[in-house]
Amino acid sequence: MNKKGFTLIELVMVIVIIGILAAVAIPRFLSLRLEAQRAACQSDVSSFRSALTAYYSNFSTGGGVTCPGGGTTTCNTTSGYPNSAEVNNTTSYFATTFFSEGKLPSTTHILNATKAWNNTYYSDNGSLNVDVICNP
């Protein structure tokens, strides 16, 4: 009788080799995934900072701050940056005017899920805490 096929030992060896490869590849894949998420978050923070700079340059004059619409509820009248409530409202003047898509960057890229834009933004100087936002 001339039967062709794999022996049990050959099959076990293939399974062992696949297991070793998976043990090495899966942690590396997860690490690359986290790096990609962090890069997307940092990109969003960068666009957010650019929008803050544009907002500041539009409403801060040499003689003081003029908030959009002449009111004082949308911006910090001392620093010239938007208030915290403005930076977390997707329909705010800041969101619709200073982002190319007319909305804030998605908070799904923020790796620290308990944080939102307004929890890490300081309207007194227009800064964002990227370490808090982009680190899980």
C-alpha angles and dihedrals in degrees: 000000000000110000121170123207145098124296121230092252092054091051092048091050091052091050091050092050092049089049092052092049091049092049089056099039102045097060090046091050092051090049092052090048091054091048090052092049091049091050091051090050092050090049090053091048090051093053089046091053091049090053091049090052091050091048091050093049091050098050105029114082130178089262099047142288128317111192121213111280091011093275128122101219098081101052143031102258091205101050102024095232125121118269119255092255090057094055094056099044113092092203097046123120089250093053098044097041107038103042123074094228092044093246140080119270111272116271088215088087092058104104096200097070094196091063130078130182094271093050093060101033124095114203093193091072104007096244131145124208099231093178091062095042100045102037120080 
